[in-house]
């Protein structure tokens, strides 16, 4: 079966920008949406475009089909119907500003930007998308589109967790010892770098092959999660953790608790619902 839908290029509202996209990245929310895991929370409106989409300036043309349900590209064609209710997946993008809304002052046509699209209002697997100006930032020339598109959700998740844990990034934070698990992953590798910007002492876990990478990001101590110390999350220097940023599931609270300082706290990211009762104490922080 092949579904073919034509839509016009969207127009930005007063506080939005229209982007010609150059790169997009996939986050857990994207593949969970495509697998239907989030259907109870976010029922999709059809036609739902989870894969490739191609737009011409006068309109957008989408095809979903092919063997084994694979997406196939459509030839750009002129849109014959305006479809504001078309839902897309993928939220992290980089591109060029084509048009700005009447209230937008910070951007102009031609600006290179990175943006986080609002979930279920429009996705990044298209040639054009509208983005909120408040969720859009300028992309420095030394940052490639692909690098920029990997920033928004993962980096902002790490930043939010660290700020809640006490990092202030202005030199006034108290010295903190922090543990970051899965430190070579999407959220984890940003968390390590941001924690060092805040002058925190970072102990990190990752697989053996990524130890050198995580050290290069600034981690003070790195544990192979399959080693004895890595399994029990014991700091090589014997430090107790004031904060734990857990970027993976499957590690129980009982493993973390002995390693926390008296007022230590634990942030669990990337939570899956079936892990909630198994791993979480009542006073855990969920991000």
PLY file of the C-alpha trace (Angstrom):
ply
format ascii 1.0
element vertex 287
property float x
property float y
property float z
element edge 286
property int vertex1
property int vertex2
end_header
0.00 0.00 0.00
1.22 3.48 -0.82
-0.24 6.66 0.66
0.43 9.86 -1.27
-0.52 13.23 0.19
0.15 16.72 -1.16
0.27 19.74 1.14
1.30 23.35 0.76
4.42 24.75 2.36
3.30 26.08 5.79
3.19 29.79 6.51
4.68 31.09 9.77
2.42 32.70 12.35
3.44 36.01 13.91
5.88 34.40 16.39
7.20 31.68 14.08
9.85 31.24 11.42
9.67 29.19 8.23
12.74 27.01 7.80
14.22 25.24 4.81
15.64 22.23 6.57
19.20 20.99 6.13
19.36 18.28 8.80
17.16 16.50 11.33
17.95 14.07 14.14
15.99 11.21 15.66
15.28 11.13 19.39
13.58 8.44 21.49
10.30 10.36 21.27
10.48 10.03 17.48
10.92 6.27 17.25
8.50 5.72 20.12
5.93 7.74 18.19
6.56 5.74 15.02
6.21 2.46 16.91
2.92 3.66 18.40
4.18 3.64 21.99
2.88 7.16 22.63
-0.50 6.67 20.97
-2.44 6.76 24.28
-0.90 10.15 25.12
-0.64 11.66 21.63
-3.19 10.12 19.25
-1.89 10.87 15.74
-3.99 12.71 13.22
-3.78 11.20 9.78
-2.13 11.45 7.39
0.80 10.92 9.75
4.22 11.36 8.16
6.76 9.34 10.14
9.42 9.06 7.46
10.68 10.85 4.37
8.83 13.88 3.09
9.74 16.19 0.26
8.35 19.65 -0.41
8.36 21.92 -3.41
8.15 25.67 -2.85
4.58 25.73 -4.06
3.63 22.61 -2.17
4.69 19.45 -0.35
4.41 15.90 -1.59
4.58 12.90 0.75
4.64 9.19 0.04
4.61 6.43 2.64
4.72 2.86 1.47
7.01 0.48 -0.35
8.15 -2.98 0.65
7.93 -3.92 4.33
6.36 -0.55 5.09
9.52 1.34 4.16
9.18 4.98 3.26
9.78 5.92 -0.36
10.52 9.37 -1.68
8.02 11.29 -3.68
8.75 13.61 -6.56
8.16 17.22 -5.45
4.91 18.45 -6.90
2.53 21.36 -6.61
0.20 21.12 -3.64
-3.49 21.02 -4.47
-4.89 21.20 -0.95
-3.84 23.01 2.23
-3.50 20.49 5.05
-2.81 22.12 8.41
-3.72 18.91 10.23
-0.94 16.78 8.80
1.14 15.40 11.67
4.87 14.83 11.41
7.51 13.24 13.61
11.03 14.44 14.45
11.56 17.58 16.50
15.26 18.51 16.29
16.33 20.32 13.14
18.83 22.69 11.57
18.20 24.85 8.56
17.92 28.27 6.97
15.29 30.88 7.74
13.14 31.56 4.67
10.42 33.76 6.17
9.65 35.25 9.58
6.39 36.13 11.30
5.38 39.74 11.88
6.43 39.71 15.56
9.81 38.05 15.05
12.73 40.46 15.52
15.66 38.14 16.27
15.82 36.37 12.91
15.77 37.28 9.24
15.73 35.40 5.96
19.05 33.72 5.32
19.95 33.09 8.97
21.32 29.62 9.74
19.58 28.23 12.82
18.91 25.25 15.07
15.40 24.64 16.37
13.27 22.27 18.41
9.90 21.85 16.75
6.76 21.56 18.87
5.72 17.92 19.05
2.69 17.05 16.90
2.56 20.51 15.31
5.01 19.74 12.52
8.00 17.50 12.03
11.51 17.70 10.70
11.50 15.01 8.01
10.44 17.50 5.37
12.04 20.17 3.26
10.15 22.96 5.06
8.81 23.38 8.59
7.61 26.19 10.82
9.27 26.66 14.20
8.58 28.82 17.22
11.08 31.68 17.33
11.44 31.14 21.09
12.72 27.60 20.45
15.14 28.67 17.71
18.75 29.84 18.03
21.41 31.03 15.62
23.86 28.35 14.44
27.51 29.43 14.43
29.31 28.83 11.11
31.71 26.33 12.71
28.77 24.08 13.67
27.54 21.89 10.82
23.81 21.35 10.20
24.13 17.72 11.33
25.89 18.74 14.54
23.32 21.43 15.23
20.38 19.10 14.66
21.72 16.79 17.35
21.54 19.46 20.05
18.03 20.51 21.14
16.30 17.69 23.03
19.38 15.83 24.27
21.33 18.91 25.35
18.35 20.68 26.92
17.45 17.53 28.86
20.98 17.38 30.26
20.96 21.10 31.05
17.60 20.93 32.84
18.73 18.01 35.00
22.02 19.69 35.93
20.37 23.00 36.83
17.87 21.18 39.02
20.79 19.35 40.64
22.39 22.67 41.59
24.62 23.65 38.68
24.40 27.42 38.09
27.02 28.02 35.38
27.93 31.40 36.88
30.69 30.38 39.26
28.51 30.57 42.38
27.54 26.89 42.67
28.81 24.81 45.56
31.37 22.09 44.74
29.41 19.00 43.78
30.36 15.42 43.00
28.13 14.08 40.26
27.67 10.67 38.66
26.51 10.48 35.03
25.58 7.05 33.68
25.59 6.13 29.98
27.93 9.07 29.53
28.75 8.30 25.90
25.09 8.44 24.87
23.05 11.33 23.48
22.05 12.98 26.77
25.02 11.67 28.73
27.78 13.12 26.58
26.18 16.57 26.80
25.73 16.18 30.55
29.45 15.51 31.02
30.48 18.61 29.08
27.91 20.86 30.73
28.82 19.57 34.19
32.46 20.46 33.60
31.42 23.94 32.44
29.79 24.26 35.86
33.03 23.12 37.55
31.52 19.92 38.94
33.54 16.80 39.71
32.27 14.20 37.23
32.34 10.43 37.58
30.94 8.79 34.46
30.04 5.29 33.28
30.13 3.92 29.75
31.23 0.87 27.77
34.93 0.00 27.62
35.29 1.11 24.01
34.03 4.62 24.85
36.19 5.33 27.91
38.69 7.46 25.98
35.84 9.44 24.39
34.23 10.23 27.74
37.59 11.20 29.22
38.10 13.58 26.30
34.78 15.25 27.16
36.19 16.19 30.55
35.06 13.46 32.95
37.31 13.24 36.00
36.69 9.52 36.54
35.33 7.00 34.05
34.04 3.53 34.89
33.44 0.62 32.54
29.87 -0.22 33.50
30.64 -3.94 33.18
33.55 -3.80 35.62
33.10 -4.54 39.32
33.29 -0.86 40.31
31.06 0.03 37.37
28.40 -2.45 38.41
28.22 -1.06 41.94
28.86 2.53 40.73
31.69 3.01 43.20
33.81 6.13 42.62
37.52 5.24 42.18
38.39 8.15 44.48
35.88 7.02 47.10
33.72 10.14 46.70
30.04 10.03 47.53
27.76 11.56 44.91
25.77 14.71 45.62
23.78 14.10 42.46
23.25 11.25 40.02
22.09 11.84 36.46
20.91 8.43 35.28
20.73 8.37 31.49
19.77 4.72 31.19
17.19 2.38 32.67
17.59 -1.00 34.30
19.75 0.04 37.29
17.86 -0.24 40.55
17.72 2.39 43.29
19.41 -0.04 45.67
22.60 0.23 43.58
22.69 4.03 43.76
21.64 4.55 47.37
24.90 3.43 49.09
26.90 5.79 46.87
24.93 8.96 47.62
26.05 11.63 50.06
23.81 12.50 53.00
21.76 14.92 50.90
22.45 13.25 47.57
19.71 13.18 44.95
18.98 11.05 41.92
17.61 12.11 38.53
16.26 9.42 36.22
16.12 10.33 32.54
14.81 8.39 29.54
12.31 6.57 31.73
10.26 3.71 30.33
6.95 3.11 32.06
7.61 -0.56 32.87
10.73 0.44 34.82
8.97 2.94 37.09
7.88 0.68 39.92
11.00 -1.47 39.74
13.71 1.17 39.93
12.24 4.34 41.46
12.05 5.32 45.11
9.25 7.69 46.05
11.57 10.69 46.23
13.34 10.21 42.89
13.41 13.12 40.43
12.12 12.20 36.98
13.08 14.27 33.92
0 1
1 2
2 3
3 4
4 5
5 6
6 7
7 8
8 9
9 10
10 11
11 12
12 13
13 14
14 15
15 16
16 17
17 18
18 19
19 20
20 21
21 22
22 23
23 24
24 25
25 26
26 27
27 28
28 29
29 30
30 31
31 32
32 33
33 34
34 35
35 36
36 37
37 38
38 39
39 40
40 41
41 42
42 43
43 44
44 45
45 46
46 47
47 48
48 49
49 50
50 51
51 52
52 53
53 54
54 55
55 56
56 57
57 58
58 59
59 60
60 61
61 62
62 63
63 64
64 65
65 66
66 67
67 68
68 69
69 70
70 71
71 72
72 73
73 74
74 75
75 76
76 77
77 78
78 79
79 80
80 81
81 82
82 83
83 84
84 85
85 86
86 87
87 88
88 89
89 90
90 91
91 92
92 93
93 94
94 95
95 96
96 97
97 98
98 99
99 100
100 101
101 102
102 103
103 104
104 105
105 106
106 107
107 108
108 109
109 110
110 111
111 112
112 113
113 114
114 115
115 116
116 117
117 118
118 119
119 120
120 121
121 122
122 123
123 124
124 125
125 126
126 127
127 128
128 129
129 130
130 131
131 132
132 133
133 134
134 135
135 136
136 137
137 138
138 139
139 140
140 141
141 142
142 143
143 144
144 145
145 146
146 147
147 148
148 149
149 150
150 151
151 152
152 153
153 154
154 155
155 156
156 157
157 158
158 159
159 160
160 161
161 162
162 163
163 164
164 165
165 166
166 167
167 168
168 169
169 170
170 171
171 172
172 173
173 174
174 175
175 176
176 177
177 178
178 179
179 180
180 181
181 182
182 183
183 184
184 185
185 186
186 187
187 188
188 189
189 190
190 191
191 192
192 193
193 194
194 195
195 196
196 197
197 198
198 199
199 200
200 201
201 202
202 203
203 204
204 205
205 206
206 207
207 208
208 209
209 210
210 211
211 212
212 213
213 214
214 215
215 216
216 217
217 218
218 219
219 220
220 221
221 222
222 223
223 224
224 225
225 226
226 227
227 228
228 229
229 230
230 231
231 232
232 233
233 234
234 235
235 236
236 237
237 238
238 239
239 240
240 241
241 242
242 243
243 244
244 245
245 246
246 247
247 248
248 249
249 250
250 251
251 252
252 253
253 254
254 255
255 256
256 257
257 258
258 259
259 260
260 261
261 262
262 263
263 264
264 265
265 266
266 267
267 268
268 269
269 270
270 271
271 272
272 273
273 274
274 275
275 276
276 277
277 278
278 279
279 280
280 281
281 282
282 283
283 284
284 285
285 286
